[in-house]
Amino acid sequence: MTHARNRIDGPLSGVRVLDLVAGTAGAYAGKLLGMLGADVLIVEPPQGDPLRSQAPFLDGVPGVERSLGWNHRAVNARSVVLDLDSPEDRRAARELALVSDVLLENRTLEWLRAREMDEPSLRPDAPGLVYASMTPFGRTGPRSGWVGGDLVAYAAGGMMALTGEPDAARSEEHTSELQSHHD
C-alpha cells in the first residue's frame, strides 16, 4: 500500500529516489530531494516509520498521520509499507531499488547485507544507482563504527567550540582544579 503526498515539479523531476532511512538521522536528504522535484518513495516497516509516533502531534492528538515530524519529513514524498524481514517484501524492495536512480539509507551494513540491500548486492544489477549512506562517520575508516547524533556532529564538526559564554573561559587553574577532582 502506498500513501501519496504532495509532489512538485523541479530540477530533479524524473529522478526516482528509494528512501530506506529510518527515523530522523538522514531523513532530511529525502525531504530535500522531494522538494527539488524528485519522486521520493519512503519504505516504511509494518509498524510505520518511527517518526510517525513522535510528538509533537497536530492539535496534540497522536495518530500515524498527525506527527508534525513525520509530515515535515514526508512532504513531497510517497510511502510504501514493506516488511524487509519478509522474503517477498525484500524482493519487492530490491525491485524498487533496481528501477530507482538514488537509494538513501542509514542502516547498519549487517542489516543491509542480510536483506541484500547493501551496495555490493545491488551494484551488479544497478550500475548507475547512486547509493547514499547517511552515517555519522562514514562506512570506512577508523571511526566508521562510531554512533552519533546531532550533538556528536556539532562537537565533531567544531560547532560546540562556538557556544558558551565568552567571558567564562576556564583558566588553567580552574581546569587543573577540575582534573584533580576526577583523579
Secondary structure, DSSP 4 states (H G I P E B T S, - for coil): -EE-------TTTT-EEEE---SSTTHHHHHHHHHTT-EEEEEE-TT--GGGGPSPBGGG---TTTBHHHHHHHTTEEEEE--TTSHHHHHHHHHHHHT-SEEEE-S-HHHHHHTT-SHHHHTTT-TT-EEEE--SS-SSSTTTT----HHHHHHHTTGGGG-S-GGGPPPHHHHHHHHHHH-
